Amino acid sequence: MSHPRPRPGHADDLMELRAAAFELLARGVADRRSPVHTPTLASIGLDGTPRARTLVLRGFDAAARTLRLHSDQRGEKFAELARDPRFALHAYDPAAQVQLRLQGVASLHTDDAVAEAAWQASQPFSRICYSIEPAPGTPIAAPMPAPQDEVVGRQHFGVILLRMHSLEWLWLAAEGHRRARLDWPDGEERATWLVP
Ligand SMILES: Cc1cc2nc3c(=O)[nH]c(=O)nc-3n(C[C@H](O)[C@H](O)[C@H](O)COP(=O)(O)O)c2cc1C
């Protein structure tokens, strides 16, 4: 006989929902098997068209409402976010049946303490990617060997820090879906249910 799962607190309580959403983001950093570990980052292309790609979620600071991603400074997303820092981030956790949609503004860090701390904390096998030549996205005649030299990668390494201005939550449940939005105008938190 199957037992129904206990009703989670986030079904009816916006503050429990907030805690659950932040917990999914924190687990996305800590647990490589979490689908939130590899969210989709959307930015506005240099030609104004939408762009989306997978990145690894490296850090989440709940108090600052920031998420940390690592990328090659020479990549298109870096140029896109430098021109227009507005982003959207999407993740869906099938086990939790929750979709997260974040929006906000990105800052780019290449030569400051944020970038240096992230580089120092990176594994050698992660660092090596940043020494690739020529730049990521350059057309080549044939697939090329993987780069070997981690030291020269530092000059290409960058941190994308996403500061969220809003978080939208959608929970799929047989008893009735739940949709809610948190946002932080003027630093104050607002939370509201939305029609799913
Ligand atoms: C599972 C997975 C994880 C990835 N993680 C990163 C990452 O952490 N940083 C990154 O720059 N690209 C990552 N990529 C590659 C990006 O999706 C993308 O192809 C690349 O960064 C070029 O994007 P751009 O041309 O928009 O700059 C990852 C791809 C996959 C499939």
The ligand as a MOL file (V3000), in Angstrom:
LIG
                    3D

  0  0  0     0  0            999 V3000
M  V30 BEGIN CTAB
M  V30 COUNTS 31 33 0 0 0
M  V30 BEGIN ATOM
M  V30 1 C 27.0770 20.3660 -17.8710 0
M  V30 2 C 27.7040 21.6240 -18.4180 0
M  V30 3 C 28.3430 22.4820 -17.5540 0
M  V30 4 C 28.9390 23.6470 -18.0440 0
M  V30 5 N 29.5460 24.5030 -17.1660 0
M  V30 6 C 30.0650 25.6590 -17.6220 0
M  V30 7 C 30.6230 26.6060 -16.7140 0
M  V30 8 O 30.6250 26.4220 -15.4830 0
M  V30 9 N 31.1430 27.7570 -17.2290 0
M  V30 10 C 31.1280 28.0080 -18.5680 0
M  V30 11 O 31.6100 29.0680 -18.9670 0
M  V30 12 N 30.6070 27.1480 -19.4510 0
M  V30 13 C 30.0650 25.9770 -19.0110 0
M  V30 14 N 29.5150 25.0880 -19.8990 0
M  V30 15 C 29.5750 25.4110 -21.3430 0
M  V30 16 C 28.4940 26.4430 -21.6720 0
M  V30 17 O 27.2260 25.8030 -21.6520 0
M  V30 18 C 28.7150 27.1120 -23.0430 0
M  V30 19 O 28.6880 26.1470 -24.0690 0
M  V30 20 C 30.0340 27.8660 -23.1300 0
M  V30 21 O 30.3640 28.4930 -21.8930 0
M  V30 22 C 29.9880 28.9520 -24.2210 0
M  V30 23 O 28.9700 29.8740 -23.9330 0
M  V30 24 P 28.9520 31.3710 -24.5320 0
M  V30 25 O 29.3510 31.2450 -25.9830 0
M  V30 26 O 27.5670 31.8460 -24.3580 0
M  V30 27 O 29.9490 32.1920 -23.7600 0
M  V30 28 C 28.9000 23.9320 -19.4360 0
M  V30 29 C 28.2190 23.0690 -20.2750 0
M  V30 30 C 27.6360 21.9300 -19.7820 0
M  V30 31 C 26.9040 21.0310 -20.7380 0
M  V30 END ATOM
M  V30 BEGIN BOND
M  V30 1 1 1 2
M  V30 2 1 2 3
M  V30 3 2 2 30
M  V30 4 2 3 4
M  V30 5 1 4 5
M  V30 6 1 4 28
M  V30 7 2 5 6
M  V30 8 1 6 7
M  V30 9 1 6 13
M  V30 10 2 7 8
M  V30 11 1 7 9
M  V30 12 1 9 10
M  V30 13 2 10 11
M  V30 14 1 10 12
M  V30 15 2 12 13
M  V30 16 1 13 14
M  V30 17 1 14 15
M  V30 18 1 14 28
M  V30 19 1 15 16
M  V30 20 1 16 17
M  V30 21 1 16 18
M  V30 22 1 18 19
M  V30 23 1 18 20
M  V30 24 1 20 21
M  V30 25 1 20 22
M  V30 26 1 22 23
M  V30 27 1 23 24
M  V30 28 2 24 25
M  V30 29 1 24 26
M  V30 30 1 24 27
M  V30 31 2 28 29
M  V30 32 1 29 30
M  V30 33 1 30 31
M  V30 END BOND
M  V30 END CTAB
M  END
